[in-house]
Amino acid sequence: MENRTSVEIGNDAGRAADNVVAALEAQIASGQLKNRAPLPAERELMEQFGTSRTVIREAISKLSSRGLVETRPRFRPIVRKPDYATVLHACGNVVQHLLTDKTGIKNLYDSRVFMERALVRDAAMSARKEDIVDLKTALENNRKAIPDSLEFYKTDVAFHGVLYRIPRNPIFPAIHEGYTSWLAPQWDQMLRSPERNEVNYIAHKAILDAILERDPAAAEEALTNHLKAAWEFVRVTFDWGEE
């Protein structure tokens, strides 16, 4: 019998794992494997696909990297049916590699500014009564949290999150979740204070006031001024020099 190298054996295992991944992806997409339910046990999967434990574990690792299952030590993986948030979660590790310097962070931040400029214009023109209620509630929570910087940050994220929900398009809230998680490592290093929180609250109020006036140009200007000031604070904090 011809001797096979470890590389050849590994390639075979990789192809077998890819076949298992493709089959399980199809079962997740079709609903045969229910969303939020545990995957079948490893031994059951081994029998189903006629393969080894090593292959099954590699397949589960690949499914996890794609955001299709959640894994925790000592627990069976949990199925996650694909949605827009799943897609963004799956590319999160790649995005983090692009945020290793000022340029990468600034590019991502500028894309957020571009997105939110459009969102506030849309809100000023088409926000429904319930959207206005959500914005007012988020702003009031923001005001109450001014003395508590950790809570203020959460309410800050929540206020902007309402803007992403107003168009009733599931892609936008997923993008907001992406921005929040991708920029978190930098934002967590920012110095916070009640005085700085109050500045941001006033900026949020100016955005909402323009939306209430149904003035898209003023809403965009208020949003742009707010995020430009926020970036300037980031730039100074990290001593990134002049723009």
C-alpha positions in Angstrom: 0.0 0.0 0.0 1.3 3.5 -0.9 2.3 5.5 2.2 0.4 8.8 2.6 1.9 11.9 4.1 0.3 13.7 7.0 -0.4 16.6 4.7 -2.4 14.3 2.4 -4.3 12.9 5.3 -5.0 16.4 6.6 -6.3 17.5 3.2 -8.7 14.5 3.2 -9.9 15.4 6.7 -10.4 19.1 5.6 -12.5 18.0 2.6 -14.5 15.7 4.7 -15.1 18.6 7.2 -16.1 20.9 4.4 -18.7 18.3 3.2 -20.1 18.1 6.8 -20.2 21.9 7.0 -22.1 22.1 3.7 -24.7 19.6 4.8 -25.2 21.2 8.2 -25.5 24.7 6.6 -28.2 23.4 4.4 -30.0 21.9 7.4 -29.8 25.2 9.3 -31.0 27.2 6.3 -34.0 24.9 5.7 -35.0 24.8 9.3 -34.3 21.1 9.7 -31.9 22.2 12.5 -34.0 24.7 14.5 -32.6 28.1 15.3 -31.4 28.4 19.0 -31.6 24.6 19.4 -28.5 22.5 20.2 -26.7 20.6 17.4 -26.9 16.8 17.6 -24.3 15.2 19.8 -20.9 14.6 18.3 -21.4 10.8 18.2 -24.7 11.2 16.4 -23.1 13.5 13.8 -20.2 10.9 13.4 -22.8 8.2 12.7 -24.9 10.5 10.4 -21.9 11.4 8.2 -19.8 8.3 8.7 -16.7 10.2 9.8 -14.4 10.7 12.7 -14.7 12.9 15.8 -11.8 15.0 14.5 -13.7 15.8 11.3 -16.9 16.7 13.2 -15.0 19.0 15.5 -13.3 20.7 12.6 -16.7 21.2 10.9 -18.2 22.7 14.1 -15.2 25.0 14.3 -15.8 26.2 10.8 -19.5 26.7 11.4 -18.7 28.7 14.5 -16.3 31.0 12.6 -19.1 31.6 10.1 -21.5 32.6 12.9 -23.8 29.6 12.3 -23.3 28.0 15.7 -22.4 29.3 19.2 -19.9 27.3 21.1 -19.2 27.1 24.8 -16.9 24.7 26.7 -18.8 21.7 28.0 -22.0 22.6 26.2 -23.3 21.4 22.8 -23.1 24.1 20.1 -26.3 26.1 19.6 -27.7 26.7 16.1 -27.9 30.2 14.8 -29.9 30.6 11.6 -28.2 33.1 9.3 -29.3 36.7 9.3 -27.6 40.1 8.7 -26.1 40.2 12.2 -24.7 36.7 11.6 -22.9 37.9 8.4 -21.4 40.9 10.2 -20.4 38.8 13.2 -18.7 36.3 10.9 -16.5 39.0 9.4 -15.8 40.7 12.7 -12.3 39.1 13.2 -11.3 40.3 9.7 -12.5 43.8 10.4 -10.5 43.9 13.6 -7.3 43.3 11.5 -8.2 46.5 9.6 -8.3 48.6 12.8 -4.7 48.3 13.9 -3.9 51.9 13.1 -5.4 55.4 12.9 -6.2 55.1 9.1 -8.2 51.9 9.5 -10.2 53.3 12.5 -10.8 56.6 10.7 -12.0 54.9 7.5 -14.5 52.9 9.5 -15.6 55.9 11.6 -16.1 58.0 8.4 -18.3 55.3 7.0 -20.4 55.5 10.1 -20.7 59.3 9.8 -21.8 58.8 6.1 -24.4 56.3 7.1 -25.8 58.3 10.0 -26.0 61.5 8.0 -28.4 59.7 5.7 -30.3 58.1 8.6 -31.0 61.4 10.3 -32.2 63.0 7.1 -34.5 60.0 6.6 -35.7 60.3 10.3 -36.4 64.0 9.8 -38.6 63.3 6.8 -40.3 60.0 7.6 -40.0 59.2 11.3 -43.3 57.8 12.6 -45.0 58.7 15.9 -43.6 55.6 17.6 -40.1 56.4 16.3 -40.3 59.9 17.9 -41.4 58.3 21.1 -38.4 55.9 21.0 -36.0 58.8 20.3 -37.4 60.9 23.1 -37.2 58.0 25.5 -33.6 57.3 24.4 -32.7 60.9 24.9 -34.3 61.1 28.3 -32.4 57.9 29.4 -29.2 59.6 28.0 -29.9 62.7 30.2 -30.5 60.7 33.3 -27.2 58.8 32.8 -25.0 61.9 32.6 -23.5 61.4 36.1 -22.7 57.7 35.4 -20.2 57.4 32.5 -20.7 53.7 31.9 -24.4 53.9 31.8 -24.2 57.1 29.7 -22.2 55.2 27.1 -24.9 52.5 26.9 -27.6 55.1 26.4 -25.5 56.9 23.9 -25.3 53.7 21.8 -29.0 53.2 22.3 -29.9 56.7 21.0 -27.9 56.2 17.8 -29.4 52.7 17.6 -32.9 54.2 17.2 -31.8 56.0 14.1 -30.8 52.7 12.5 -34.2 51.2 13.2 -36.3 53.9 11.8 -36.1 52.8 8.1 -37.5 49.4 9.1 -34.6 47.6 7.2 -33.0 44.8 9.2 -29.6 45.5 7.6 -29.2 48.8 9.3 -29.5 47.6 13.0 -27.1 44.9 12.1 -24.6 47.5 10.8 -25.1 49.5 14.0 -24.2 46.4 16.0 -21.2 46.0 13.9 -20.0 49.6 14.3 -20.5 49.3 18.1 -18.5 46.1 18.5 -15.8 46.9 16.0 -15.0 50.3 17.5 -15.4 49.2 21.1 -11.7 48.4 21.8 -10.8 52.0 21.0 -13.9 53.6 22.6 -13.3 51.6 25.8 -10.0 53.5 26.2 -11.6 56.9 26.1 -11.6 59.1 29.1 -15.2 59.9 30.2 -16.6 62.4 32.6 -20.0 63.9 33.5 -18.9 67.1 31.7 -18.0 65.3 28.5 -21.3 63.3 28.8 -23.3 66.5 29.0 -21.7 67.8 25.8 -22.7 64.7 24.0 -26.2 64.8 25.5 -26.6 68.4 24.2 -25.5 67.2 20.8 -28.0 64.4 20.8 -30.8 66.9 21.8 -29.8 69.1 18.9 -30.2 66.1 16.5 -33.6 65.2 18.0 -34.8 68.9 17.9 -34.0 69.0 14.2 -35.9 65.8 13.6 -38.9 67.1 15.5 -38.7 70.2 13.3 -38.8 67.9 10.2 -35.6 69.7 9.0 -33.3 67.1 7.3 -30.5 69.7 6.6 -30.4 70.8 10.2 -30.5 67.2 11.4 -27.6 66.3 9.2 -25.6 69.3 10.3 -26.2 68.5 14.0 -25.3 64.9 13.5 -22.1 65.8 11.5 -21.0 68.4 14.1 -21.6 65.8 16.9 -19.6 63.0 15.3 -16.8 65.4 14.1 -16.4 66.6 17.7 -16.4 63.0 18.9 -13.6 62.1 16.5 -11.6 65.2 17.5 -11.8 63.9 21.1 -10.6 60.5 19.9 -7.7 62.0 18.0 -6.5 64.1 20.9 -6.9 61.2 23.3 -4.7 59.0 21.3 -2.3 61.8 20.3 -2.7 61.1 16.6 -1.6 64.6 15.5 -3.4 66.9 13.1 -5.8 65.6 10.4 
